[in-house]
């Protein structure tokens, strides 16, 4: 009886040692795999195990999930860094262009042979460039405030008709200078639920975008839907073939990089962010040679 007990105990001991050795070699193998993955993190390799232990398989599964999450975070961080570099490049170009122009015309003003008329002309140009810089700085500031804007929005009853009319009157002189044909198909629509300041900025940026790129006309329609009031803005453009509607709201997107007027391309990105933060919808499309932006504001209830 004792001999059988000893045999059983020896068998259990050998089996236990065998299992422990298998675990040891499996853990050693997984450690080597982890070292390889860490050394070549750009690969898609994951940790593998030969054991059939449920506990070990669950452990490896969790390790692989951590590896995948870390890789995703690394890819996102690299993408953010690339985006930041592109933004810095864009900002540098956008600021350098008007500053260089201002410096050049300021140096010309020191020329004693200039007539009073020429000096006034140069001063007017400098003032326009300063206005452009001011608008640019305002856009950068608005962009920096977007993430913290949620707590500052006050969604109240707003009259979209009135906001559009006031905006178009504000830009009346600019429309005339560019000789744009403006049409606002005003229609009696319901009030919207929106923040007044944010909605004005949305409409202003849409109009400013048309002023920059429209060739001959801008048309704005207000359309009543079941749950939304839609604002549609349509304009033609000489660069219509260069526009990518799927990327038009990206922060770093510039469909015309040859422009040297010091204008920054953040306006439509800010529009998209403000629309989304108010529970609205926005999309851009090209239809029969016309660039169109549709914005849906939530109805006041």
RAQUI-V187615 format. One line per field, one symbol per residue. ss: DSSP state (a for helix, b for strand, c for the rest). phi: phi as a letter, one per 30 degrees, with the letter a starting at -180 (. if undefined). A space follows every 50 residues. Layout:
ss=???
phi=???
//
This chain:
ss=caaaaaaaaaaaaaaaaaaaaaaaaaaaaaaaaaaaaaaccccccccccc cccaaaaaaaaaaaaaaaaaaaaaaaaaaaaaaaaaaaaaaaaaaaaaaa aaaaaaaacccccccaaaaaaaaaaaaaaaaaaaaaaaaaaaaaaaaaca aacccbbbcaaaaaaaaaaacaaaaaaaccbbbbbccccccbbbcaaaaa aaaaaaaaaaaaabbbbbbbbbbbcccbbbbbbbbbbccaaacccccccc ccccccccccccccccaaaaaaaaaaacccbbbbbbbccbbbbbbbbbbc c
phi=.ddddddddddddddddddddddddddddddddddddddbdddcdbdcbc dcddddddddeddddddddddddddddddddddddddddddeddddeddd dddddddddddddddddddddddddddddddddddddddddeddcddcde dcdcdbdbcdedddddddddceddddddhddcbcddbdbddccadddddd deddddddddddbddbabbbbcbccdcbcccccbbdadcedcdcedcdcd dcdbdbdddbcidcccedddeedddddcicbbabacbhicdbcccccddd b
//
